[in-house]
């Protein structure tokens, strides 16, 4: 899925008057494909294999929320995900 297709899908969801939820990050999921350096992949694989409560999806979601929060995102769902991950909720 191209980036503009992702934006279009998100825009259509945001404009839907019936779309309402408490935690938007848990409701809508999309698949991402990205190339990452081998060192990051190995680190991610090692972390996940040593922490049974984590999987690839949770790790990536946490990393994105962390990045967005630390770079000024004011979206409540991003903040909630970031804080939940910090306190392991």
One Martini backbone bead per residue (centre of mass of N, CA, C, O) as a GRO file, in nm:
protein
   89
    1UNK     BB    1   0.095   0.037   0.025
    2UNK     BB    2   0.072   0.352  -0.026
    3UNK     BB    3   0.089   0.647   0.130
    4UNK     BB    4  -0.163   0.778  -0.011
    5UNK     BB    5  -0.350   0.540   0.070
    6UNK     BB    6  -0.328   0.577   0.372
    7UNK     BB    7  -0.432   0.866   0.385
    8UNK     BB    8  -0.707   0.807   0.257
    9UNK     BB    9  -0.805   0.605   0.470
   10UNK     BB   10  -0.781   0.793   0.715
   11UNK     BB   11  -0.961   1.020   0.606
   12UNK     BB   12  -1.220   0.844   0.580
   13UNK     BB   13  -1.237   0.780   0.882
   14UNK     BB   14  -1.233   1.076   0.996
   15UNK     BB   15  -1.506   1.155   0.823
   16UNK     BB   16  -1.664   0.954   0.985
   17UNK     BB   17  -1.931   1.006   1.197
   18UNK     BB   18  -1.938   0.701   1.328
   19UNK     BB   19  -1.649   0.736   1.418
   20UNK     BB   20  -1.587   0.602   1.749
   21UNK     BB   21  -1.332   0.616   2.003
   22UNK     BB   22  -1.106   0.587   2.263
   23UNK     BB   23  -0.878   0.398   2.098
   24UNK     BB   24  -0.752   0.426   1.787
   25UNK     BB   25  -0.501   0.224   1.792
   26UNK     BB   26  -0.695  -0.043   1.842
   27UNK     BB   27  -0.889  -0.033   1.580
   28UNK     BB   28  -0.670   0.040   1.365
   29UNK     BB   29  -0.511  -0.154   1.108
   30UNK     BB   30  -0.193  -0.175   0.947
   31UNK     BB   31   0.031  -0.251   0.705
   32UNK     BB   32   0.388  -0.280   0.710
   33UNK     BB   33   0.672  -0.193   0.503
   34UNK     BB   34   1.024  -0.235   0.594
   35UNK     BB   35   1.348  -0.130   0.598
   36UNK     BB   36   1.607  -0.261   0.806
   37UNK     BB   37   1.856  -0.290   0.984
   38UNK     BB   38   2.004  -0.569   1.096
   39UNK     BB   39   2.055  -0.477   1.390
   40UNK     BB   40   1.755  -0.417   1.451
   41UNK     BB   41   1.641  -0.693   1.391
   42UNK     BB   42   1.806  -0.849   1.599
   43UNK     BB   43   1.714  -0.686   1.845
   44UNK     BB   44   1.414  -0.746   1.812
   45UNK     BB   45   1.430  -1.056   1.819
   46UNK     BB   46   1.567  -1.076   2.098
   47UNK     BB   47   1.355  -0.929   2.262
   48UNK     BB   48   1.108  -1.107   2.193
   49UNK     BB   49   1.236  -1.382   2.291
   50UNK     BB   50   1.273  -1.248   2.602
   51UNK     BB   51   0.954  -1.135   2.569
   52UNK     BB   52   0.638  -1.269   2.594
   53UNK     BB   53   0.463  -0.983   2.585
   54UNK     BB   54   0.597  -0.959   2.303
   55UNK     BB   55   0.572  -0.830   1.969
   56UNK     BB   56   0.614  -0.691   1.672
   57UNK     BB   57   0.367  -0.504   1.681
   58UNK     BB   58   0.412  -0.382   1.965
   59UNK     BB   59   0.695  -0.270   1.914
   60UNK     BB   60   0.629  -0.081   1.676
   61UNK     BB   61   0.405   0.082   1.813
   62UNK     BB   62   0.583   0.184   2.042
   63UNK     BB   63   0.798   0.327   1.870
   64UNK     BB   64   0.607   0.525   1.728
   65UNK     BB   65   0.486   0.656   1.979
   66UNK     BB   66   0.750   0.754   2.094
   67UNK     BB   67   0.832   0.935   1.861
   68UNK     BB   68   0.580   1.115   1.847
   69UNK     BB   69   0.581   1.219   2.137
   70UNK     BB   70   0.886   1.331   2.134
   71UNK     BB   71   0.781   1.514   1.858
   72UNK     BB   72   0.480   1.657   1.946
   73UNK     BB   73   0.242   1.495   1.979
   74UNK     BB   74  -0.126   1.556   2.055
   75UNK     BB   75  -0.235   1.281   2.050
   76UNK     BB   76  -0.405   1.092   2.270
   77UNK     BB   77  -0.344   0.801   2.166
   78UNK     BB   78  -0.038   0.832   2.168
   79UNK     BB   79  -0.004   0.902   2.465
   80UNK     BB   80  -0.139   0.648   2.578
   81UNK     BB   81   0.053   0.442   2.451
   82UNK     BB   82   0.312   0.549   2.572
   83UNK     BB   83   0.231   0.524   2.876
   84UNK     BB   84   0.153   0.224   2.877
   85UNK     BB   85   0.438   0.123   2.796
   86UNK     BB   86   0.598   0.240   3.034
   87UNK     BB   87   0.385   0.093   3.254
   88UNK     BB   88   0.284  -0.188   3.149
   89UNK     BB   89  -0.050  -0.191   3.057
   0.00000   0.00000   0.00000
